[in-house]
Structure formats: C-alpha cells, structure tokens
Amino acid sequence: MNITFYSTNSCKTQEEGSPSQVLFEIPSSLEYWTSFAESYPEIEIRFVVQFPGRFLLDNGKASSKIKLTIISEEASAEEIAEVIASESVDLAVPVTFWTPPYDWLSLKDSLIASILNKKGIKTACHSEKTSLICYDKKNTADFLKKNNLNCAKSVFLDFQMFRTELSHRELSSNVYKEFILAQIQKLTLPLVVKNTSGLSSWGMDVCKTLNETFHVLNSKKTNGNRLIEEFLSGPSFGIEIYGSNKKYSFSPLLINSVNQFGLTSPKQNVKLGPVTNPNFRLNDLYRDLERLAALLDLNGIAQVDLVFHDSRWYIIEINSRISGMTETAAAAMNLSLPELLIYSSFLGKNEFEETSVFKKIAAKKAQKNEELYSMNMKFPLLSEEKLKKLSELYFVKKVNQIENLEAKQLREQGYSEIIFGGFKTLEELMDKLEELKSSFGDYMEKVFYENALKLKETILE
C-alpha cells in the first residue's frame, strides 16, 4: 500500500527550512516516522512537501525509510498534484499546519485533493467547500446559524463599505457604517472583534464597552473584514474529529486555559484531558459534533474550539487541518502522531479499514472509557540540555521548542511545550505535575502551573 503525505506552505522560506525559525523536537519527526515505518512495513510512505514540512520533516530531513520530494515554494496546487500523481499512490493525506498571517493552507490542500480525485486517486482531505467554510469566520458563523448549531451572536462588517466614504467624496454620510454600528449596539457586552481571515486568536480584541468597540473598528488596526461577536464566558475546550463518509470518532475532550482577555493562545495555553464530568452535558456535545461532521462531510482530521456557556455548548471555530492539540490528543489515545494520521485517514473508507494496519492501530488506540489523562504544559525557551533532561522523565511523551530568531519582542521569541501523561487517573497526572514542578520549578512560569491547577478544579466541579 502506497501512502503519500503532503504538506503545503505559503510563506517565503529558504532551503533546509526557514532560517528565522528553529524547531527542536524529542522524539524528532525522523524518530517518529522511522519507528512507524518499521512497525508497519506493509505501507510504503512518501512525503511531498513545501518547506518547512512541520510534523513530517526534521529541519528539512526525512527518515531514510521514506521517499522525500521537495516542492518549490512557488508551486501551484496543480503542480503539486502532478508530482503526487507521478508515482503510484493509493491514498494522499495532507499534513499541513498553520503559518501566519493566514490560516488558509487547508484551501490549497483541498485544491490539490480535488485534482487528485479527478485523476482517480483517493484522498483523506476535506472538500474545497468544507475548507472555505472553516477558513472564513463569517462563513463559519453563517454555516452554524443555518444549521441551528450554537454559536455566538455576531455582526459582520464589510471593510470596503465601512470605509467607503473615503473613496467617494460625494457622500455626506456612510449609511452602511451607521447601520452596522446600530446592529452592534444590539449585541450583549463584552464583544470580540475578529479578523475573518486571521489566524487563531492573534489580533483579536475583547472590548468591554461600545466606545471601545467603535474605537477599534475606526482605528488603523481594522484594515479588513471583521466579525463582531458576543463574548461567551465559560471554560474553553478543544476536540478533534476523525474519519469520513459519516463514520467519525473523537479525540479526548481537552480543556484549555485562557489569557487575561479570556481567549486561548497557542503560545500560552495549558491543555488537560480527557474531560469526562457528566456535568458538562457530554451527550449533547457528541450529538452536535456527529451532526457537524456529517453536515461538513469531513474527511480526515478537523479540530473544533468550544465554550461551555450557561450550561450549553457553543462552537467558536472549526479548523479543517491538523491542530495544536493533535499531539496531545494522540498521547491521550496511546498513539503516535503517524498512527493517528493513519487512523483518521482510513476511518470511514471500507477498503482501508479492512487492512491489517488499520486493525492494529485501532486495537492499540485507547477507547473512550480508557482515555489516558494527559497535559500540554508550556515553558519559556530552554537550552537544548534542559529540553533533553525534560524528555528523559519517563512520563514525558513529547518535547517541542519553537524559536523565532528574528523576533524583536520577548513574547514573540518562542516557547517550549511538553506533553506528558498516559495515566488512567487524574490524580496520577497531577502527581506528575508536582514532580515536574519539583525538578524544573526554576524554569516553569508560575502562571502556567496555576492554570493547570485551575483546569483540574474546573473539570471536577
């Protein structure tokens, strides 16, 4: 069986990856994929990537057991599809992460998949329609409202119309702006101002008053379309959906810490799970997620951001790609990242579910009532020596560090994260947090440790 994993990018890089960013991982991608290839020799693996190839390459290098094809950064979807189709392939799987400033790479992955499908090549990739719904926050909100799935009340602002008086001097007033501001006044404070095409929570504003909201919208910071939403108070969660053809399974439900504005931040939040407390009305959540997956006709991996507000589940965002919680979810399911990629890609495809590879992975995967308590904890940038010492702790599953060499501000220079756990009880996991604090307390920021304790209390309430 021939599986091609492909990864796209839209930012300028140089050979051997972007010199401005250094990624350090234990285990490395080479180790992950070498082990996978040795464990599942039935599969012939090929990577077709644009740099940096996160989750596949290790600073531009791949396992010697895997065939690697590097694609130029200017390559179009058609050109990448031609390269993928140039050799025998039974299934093509995107493994694309996000890169600033736009979370739009799923669109290119879907274009590639559409071309491959026309050539008769099967893919584990969401459709172009699905990726567009997930990419654009207005499209997401419209989709959720249309299908009676809980989401925040919102007002869409068309930037060109909101500033149209600047290019039409004959206008004495901007009626559209007057109308939009009136609609915003009907929303309940506080409000969140989002870039409809932006990445994660970056660039969002949480406004406590109408004057503050109007100031943001009239400032130079607003230079494109915006979605103005009611801020939903309550704990923040993430979950992933795997599969296709109306056959889906879910990752453990993970609770996220939030920053001082009440938003999740990829660089700062702590993740903990699984969340199993029935007070969170989990049956309602899984029912809504099953319907969401079927309506979107998901194919592969998708991630959903959630808030539990006033005893109801609300969907905040849908990401049609691998996510920042994927490795933590894999650890909580007793799987490596490559195994999870295969599981999510094969599920719902009869001919692939019948393979020995899928059956082996499904047997290894922890079931819902056996999910293993795990945590994703952030650290500041650490030396390679300290990262290696962290990785040597028997309960640590993964160590990652991302360092931006060109960052001018301290908070943009990067961070470390460790994924640890694999325990059947929350108490065992929290004991290991204390052991981690005892051994590495000098390097652990107090806020992250306190957030972890708060998350524990929240899921036990």
DAHU-V646390 format. One record per helix or strand. SS is the DSSP state (A for helix, B for strand). FROM is the first residue (numbers start at 1). LEN is the number of residues. If there is no record, write none. Layout:
ss=SS from=FROM len=LEN
ss=SS from=FROM len=LEN
This chain:
ss=B from=2 len=6
ss=B from=21 len=6
ss=A from=29 len=11
ss=B from=44 len=6
ss=B from=58 len=1
ss=B from=61 len=1
ss=B from=67 len=4
ss=A from=77 len=9
ss=B from=91 len=4
ss=A from=105 len=14
ss=B from=123 len=1
ss=A from=128 len=8
ss=A from=137 len=10
ss=B from=154 len=4
ss=A from=159 len=4
ss=A from=164 len=3
ss=A from=175 len=11
ss=B from=191 len=5
ss=B from=205 len=3
ss=A from=210 len=9
ss=B from=226 len=5
ss=B from=236 len=9
ss=B from=247 len=4
ss=B from=254 len=3
ss=B from=271 len=3
ss=A from=278 len=3
ss=A from=282 len=15
ss=B from=300 len=10
ss=B from=312 len=8
ss=A from=326 len=7
ss=A from=337 len=10
ss=A from=350 len=4
ss=A from=356 len=9
ss=A from=368 len=3
ss=B from=373 len=7
ss=A from=384 len=8
ss=B from=396 len=9
ss=A from=410 len=3
ss=B from=414 len=10
ss=A from=426 len=15
ss=A from=446 len=15
